[in-house]
């Protein structure tokens, strides 16, 4: 927890105590990106039945994604753990009959495009055998914030994982990933660029938040997520910067 606070906080915010006690790292990373339209067979879902259509597009989409979407799928990636791992540049170790390969976590998850039934880079016959994280000062100053409708056993409406390193009074390096708003754990690189070299404070944090959500594509019921995500980013960065802001 001391080396990777955001990871510890993300793990404790996921699911319920009973589920966490039975869960595995690989199983958590491989949970399906899904929504209520995927679970209910009366509705059209390209993820469940490729080519059938997506009833969420014009349906009740309050919890659906606003980043990384396509006309085939707007389901939100539901996990917490992977969002923190994305912010800390984790790698996934995969094993198959031919040997072992390592994939950056942000490349492990696939955008839906026109094939939303494919969610990860894991091929048939492959297993996740490890997750790699580097111990470095940047990762030790990290935080995970989850905004949800209730305090436990609930997916995020918005979540933010962030890490910050300083050079004197200014931010030398920042890492930011979002959950609850995208079809994959979303690395907000535009926000990271906006923070580099900035003095910590609300103005810099708001600029980063604006950059992170600049590509948002909302539907009829989820436009609120843009402002909610921006405020969550400012809050998370304020927390992780602490007395430096």
C-alpha positions in Angstrom: 0.0 0.0 0.0 2.9 2.4 0.7 4.4 1.9 -2.8 1.0 2.0 -4.6 -1.7 3.8 -2.6 -4.0 4.2 -5.6 -4.0 0.4 -6.2 -4.8 -0.3 -2.6 -7.6 2.2 -2.6 -9.0 0.9 -5.8 -9.1 -2.7 -4.6 -10.9 -1.7 -1.4 -13.5 0.3 -3.3 -14.5 -2.6 -5.6 -17.5 -4.9 -5.2 -18.1 -6.1 -1.6 -16.0 -7.6 1.1 -17.3 -11.1 0.3 -16.5 -10.8 -3.4 -13.1 -9.3 -2.8 -12.2 -12.3 -0.5 -13.0 -14.7 -3.3 -11.7 -12.7 -6.2 -8.5 -13.1 -8.2 -6.3 -10.6 -10.0 -6.8 -12.2 -13.4 -10.5 -12.6 -12.9 -10.9 -9.0 -12.0 -9.0 -7.8 -15.0 -11.1 -10.0 -17.3 -14.5 -9.0 -16.1 -16.8 -8.2 -19.0 -17.5 -4.7 -20.1 -21.3 -4.8 -20.0 -24.5 -2.9 -19.3 -28.1 -3.8 -18.6 -28.8 -4.2 -22.3 -26.1 -6.9 -22.4 -27.6 -8.8 -19.5 -31.2 -8.7 -20.8 -31.7 -10.9 -23.8 -34.9 -9.0 -25.0 -32.7 -6.1 -26.0 -30.3 -5.8 -29.0 -26.7 -5.9 -28.0 -23.7 -6.1 -30.4 -21.5 -7.5 -27.7 -23.8 -10.4 -26.9 -25.0 -10.9 -30.5 -22.6 -9.3 -33.0 -24.4 -7.3 -35.7 -27.7 -7.1 -33.9 -27.5 -3.5 -32.9 -27.3 -1.5 -29.6 -30.5 -0.5 -27.9 -28.5 1.5 -25.3 -27.7 4.2 -27.9 -31.3 5.5 -27.7 -32.3 3.8 -24.5 -31.7 4.6 -20.8 -28.0 5.3 -20.8 -27.4 7.1 -17.5 -24.4 4.9 -16.6 -22.9 4.5 -20.0 -19.6 5.6 -21.4 -18.8 9.0 -22.8 -15.2 8.2 -23.9 -13.9 5.5 -26.3 -17.4 4.7 -27.6 -18.6 3.7 -31.0 -21.9 3.4 -32.8 -21.7 -0.3 -31.9 -21.3 -0.1 -28.2 -21.3 2.4 -25.3 -21.0 0.0 -22.4 -18.8 1.2 -19.5 -15.8 -0.7 -18.3 -16.9 -1.5 -14.7 -13.7 -2.2 -12.8 -11.6 -0.2 -10.3 -8.4 -2.1 -10.1 -7.5 -1.8 -13.8 -8.1 2.0 -13.7 -5.4 2.4 -11.0 -3.1 0.0 -12.8 -3.5 2.1 -16.0 -2.5 5.3 -14.2 0.6 3.6 -12.9 1.7 2.2 -16.3 1.3 -1.4 -15.3 2.0 -4.4 -17.6 0.2 -7.7 -17.9 2.2 -10.9 -18.3 0.5 -13.4 -20.5 1.5 -17.0 -21.1 0.6 -19.4 -23.9 2.0 -22.6 -25.5 4.7 -20.7 -27.2 6.0 -18.9 -24.1 5.4 -15.6 -22.5 4.6 -12.0 -23.6 4.1 -8.7 -21.8 1.5 -6.1 -22.8 1.0 -2.6 -21.4 -2.2 -2.5 -19.5 -3.6 0.3 -21.6 -3.0 -1.8 -24.7 -4.5 -4.9 -23.1 -8.1 -3.5 -23.3 -9.6 -3.0 -26.8 -11.9 -0.1 -27.8 -15.2 -1.5 -29.1 -15.0 -0.1 -32.7 -17.3 -2.3 -34.8 -16.3 -5.5 -32.9 -17.4 -4.9 -29.3 -17.4 -8.6 -28.6 -13.6 -8.5 -28.4 -12.6 -6.8 -25.2 -9.0 -7.7 -24.5 -5.8 -8.6 -26.3 -5.9 -12.1 -24.7 -6.0 -14.8 -27.4 -7.5 -18.2 -27.2 -5.4 -20.5 -25.0 -3.7 -17.7 -23.1 -3.6 -16.9 -19.4 -2.7 -13.9 -17.3 0.1 -15.0 -15.1 1.3 -11.8 -13.5 0.8 -8.0 -13.3 4.0 -5.9 -13.2 4.3 -2.5 -11.4 7.5 -0.5 -11.0 8.3 0.8 -7.6 9.1 4.5 -8.0 8.4 7.8 -6.2 5.7 8.8 -8.7 3.6 5.8 -7.8 4.0 6.3 -4.0 2.2 9.6 -4.3 -1.0 8.3 -5.9 -4.7 8.3 -5.1 -7.9 6.6 -6.3 -11.3 8.4 -6.0 -14.6 6.6 -6.8 -17.9 8.4 -7.2 -21.0 6.1 -7.1 -24.6 6.1 -6.1 -24.0 4.2 -2.9 -21.0 3.5 -0.7 -20.6 -0.2 -1.4 -21.2 -2.9 -4.1 -21.8 -0.3 -6.8 -20.0 0.5 -10.1 -18.5 3.9 -10.5 -20.3 6.8 -12.1 -16.9 8.3 -12.3 -13.5 7.3 -10.9 -10.1 8.9 -11.0 -6.7 7.4 -10.5 -3.8 9.8 -10.3 -0.1 10.1 -9.4 2.1 13.1 -9.2 5.8 13.8 -8.9 7.3 17.2 -8.2 10.4 19.2 -9.2 10.5 21.9 -6.5 7.2 23.7 -6.4 6.0 22.5 -9.8 4.6 19.2 -11.1 7.3 17.3 -12.9 5.2 14.4 -14.0 1.6 13.3 -13.7 -0.4 10.2 -14.5 -4.2 10.2 -14.8 -6.7 7.5 -15.6 -10.5 7.5 -15.6 -13.1 4.8 -14.8 -16.9 4.9 -15.0 -16.8 7.1 -18.1 -15.1 5.0 -20.8 -15.4 1.6 -22.6 -11.9 0.8 -21.3 -9.7 2.0 -18.4 -9.0 5.4 -19.8 -5.6 6.9 -19.7 -6.0 10.7 -19.9 -2.7 11.6 -21.6 -3.9 15.1 -22.6 -4.5 15.9 -19.0 -1.1 14.6 -18.1 0.5 16.9 -20.6 -1.5 19.8 -19.3 -0.2 19.2 -15.8 3.5 18.8 -16.7 5.4 21.9 -15.5 2.4 23.5 -13.9 2.1 24.8 -10.4 -0.4 22.7 -8.4 -3.7 24.4 -7.8 -7.3 24.6 -8.9 -6.5 26.5 -12.2 -4.0 23.8 -13.3 -6.3 21.0 -12.2 -9.3 22.5 -14.1 -7.2 22.8 -17.2 -6.3 19.1 -16.9 -9.9 18.2 -16.3 -11.0 20.1 -19.4 -8.3 18.3 -21.4 -9.3 14.9 -20.1 -13.0 15.3 -21.2 -12.4 17.2 -24.4 -13.3 14.2 -26.5 -16.4 13.2 -24.6 -19.4 12.1 -26.6 -22.6 12.1 -24.6 -26.0 10.5 -25.1 -29.5 11.4 -23.9 -29.0 10.6 -20.2 -25.3 10.7 -19.4 -24.2 14.2 -20.2 -23.9 14.9 -16.4 -20.8 12.7 -16.4 -18.7 15.4 -18.1 -19.0 17.8 -15.3 -19.0 15.1 -12.6 -15.7 13.7 -14.1 -14.1 17.2 -14.2 -14.9 17.8 -10.6 -13.7 14.4 -9.6 -10.4 15.0 -11.3 -9.9 18.4 -9.5 -10.7 16.7 -6.2 -8.4 13.7 -6.8 -5.5 15.9 -7.8 -6.1 18.3 -4.9 -5.9 15.3 -2.6 -2.8 13.7 -4.0 -1.0 17.1 -4.2 -1.9 17.8 -0.6 0.1 20.6 1.0 2.0 21.2 -2.3 -1.1 22.9 -3.8 
